[in-house]
């Protein structure tokens, strides 16, 4: 088992590595994700066999209880997420507004269609516009094909107020890259396997005599299940970051790196202005024991057209400023310009695009 797993853990990843090495890393992580899903499904089958073959009623009862808890928790979390999404979103084909932000509904539909026509896709996602008060877009592509909201691209209305056409296309290509390719099995199954993998083993407490030994068994089992999870799935802290870098690069191939960079900068700036007080408090906590960020001076590069975006004539000075500062930050008090578990910082994403598209158009 260790020899088998060592194949997947052998690759070291640099935060600003090349697309090719990140893609290899993604493939290894995707394989681990699939292996864990298969193991969790086999575990459910094993428990089902034990249920029908055992004569121990207490064991059968606990198997039913923990199966119910596992599927109940999964449904609770999944349904809550979908409830929030559905109650703030409308399918694009059903929107009656003639105008959303700076674009007519016809233009918006044409943009989505253009991206889908130019993307290699196994299925057409349903498109939704969200009324959440933020600038964001995301993709959901699950194995539950019968339910449209779980196989869809979502974009908030605010995007059409602050982004240009090219920037919107960049974000849509980014999300289509997630939808078509860069997504792990946890996202495809909404983490269904994890609940059964973690909870069903506790059914075996029915086979352990005495309260004292049951307590010892539960404690040992908790650490054992955690150990197995780490060995089989071994979630790398960089996995989600790799997805974002790769999707950014696929979008940049379609519309140019500058459109992708400006889309990220605009989204980051708009969201930072919306989430002011709570963001500052969070950043104070996150900043403890961390190397302080150095806020870049936009006056060093935003000079050709002073608009908080980067024109082609400003690009060289922009990149030079970022590379000359140790631990730079583009947008002050922005969570999206800080490393998170789901996303690398804005600054790192910009530098990744620059270093991977040195010879291509801005």
Buried (B, 14 or more C-beta within 10 A) or exposed (E): EEEEBEEBEEBEBEBBBBBEBBBBBBEBBBEBBEBBBEBBBEBBEEBEEBBEEBEEEEBBEBBEBBBEBBBEBBEEEBEEEBEEBBEBBBEBEEBEEEEBBEBBBEBBBEBBEBBBEEBEBEEEBBBBBBEBEEBBBBBBBBEBEEEEBBBBBBBBBBBBEBBBBBBBBBBBBBBBBBBBBBBBBBBBBBBBBBBBBBBBBBBBBBEBEEEEEBEEBBEEBEEEBEEBBEEBBBBBEBBBBBBBBBBBBBBBBBBBBBBBBBBBBBBBBBBBEEBEEEBEEBBEEEEEEEEEBEBBEBEBBBEEEEEEBBBEEBBEBBBEBBEEBEEBBBBEBBBBBBBEEEBBBBBBBBBBBBBBBEEEEB
